[in-house]
Each structure stands twice: as structure tokens, then as C-alpha cells.
Amino acid sequence: MKPVAELDWIGDGLAVWHGFDPEVRCECGSTAVLGDKGWVIFDPIPLSTSAWAELLAEAKVHAIALTSGNHQRDSLALKSALKTSIHAPESARGEIEADVWLKEGDTLAGFSLTGLPGAGPGEAAWCDGRHLVIGDALLHLGQLEFLPDKYCSNPAELRKSTKKLLGLNFQSVFFAHGLPLLSKARENIAALLT
């Protein structure tokens, strides 16, 4: 996939970038959230050198966090270039490479990991009480929807496991596939899941 040329700044300490990946034939996105120790980068897709310079002018990268066993993406190149570590769900072990494997409830820079079985291998969401970052379980490509059944390991289990999201506190949702929900995010998620 070609590097994305520009960042979309959502607010102070919050940026996203999106691009079409011809290999997976889908819009893919990444999220960067600035914490006390630097940026946490979720599911990184390639970003241009100038856009990285813009992001790194704010702070260094503290960690890379993955949401799925399908989202190695640009993480290995970034790990080396930025001298950082990759954190991923334990249930994605064997599918991707990571330095730190986390289980349900483990935290990274204020984000807690919630496993979402039934989608792809190691599917998870990360939440810090303000922001929810989701991998493949839910998509926002024109409308909010579940991962299509043909890509799920168990569609019924996915629908059941995503109900755990209703127990989390968040105001905005960021997706690995699709644009963020910045207003009425909780209401939209609740409407889909109930």
C-alpha cells in the first residue's frame, strides 16, 4: 500500500490517517493517541515521511498497539525505525509478531484491552475511558456495521462478544476500517449492538 500523505488531526493529541489498500481491497486506517509517555499508534498503515515528521514533532512514539491478528501492517518497519515495541492481544500469537502479549483487562498507556472473539484471530478493542479503538469487529465504511460473516470465525460469537463494548466508557470510536465516530459514538454503537 502506498504511504498516506497527510494526517487528519482530530484534536490535540489525536490523529488518524486512512488509505485504500489494494491487497485487501478496503479502506484501512490508523489512529495515534498522545499519552504521558508519547504516542500510542494503533494498527499503523504506511504514512509519508513528512506526515511522520509532523507527528513526531509533537512527541516520540511510546508504543504500537495492534487490534487483530490480521493487522501486522507497517508495525515491524516502524518498530525498527522508531525504536519502540509492538503490543498485541495474546490470542493473536502465531498470527503476527509482537514484543508484548496482552490478555483481556491488561493495559497499555491507559488503554485497557477487551477481547472480541468471533471475528478474526486475536480480535480486540482498546479503550482509555475517552476513546475506543476497534480492529475488524465493527466497520464504519459509510455505515456502522459488523464485520461481514464471510470474514468471521464465528459470526454469532462476534455479535455476543461485542456487547462487552457497552460496558466501556468512551465518547469517540476509531476504526481500523472506516472513519471515526466523534459524536454520539456510544449511542451509535449501542444501537447496533442491542
Secondary structure, DSSP 4 states (H G I P E B T S, - for coil): -PPB---EEEETTEEEEEEEETTTTEEEEEEEEEETTEEEEESPPPB-HHHHHHHHTT--EEEEE-SSTT--TTHHHHHHHHT--EEEEGGGBTTB--SEEE-TT-EETTEEEEE-TTSSTT-EEEE-SSEEEE-SSEEESSSEEEPPGGG-S-HHHHHHHGGGGGGS--SEEEESSB--B-SSHHHHHHHHH-
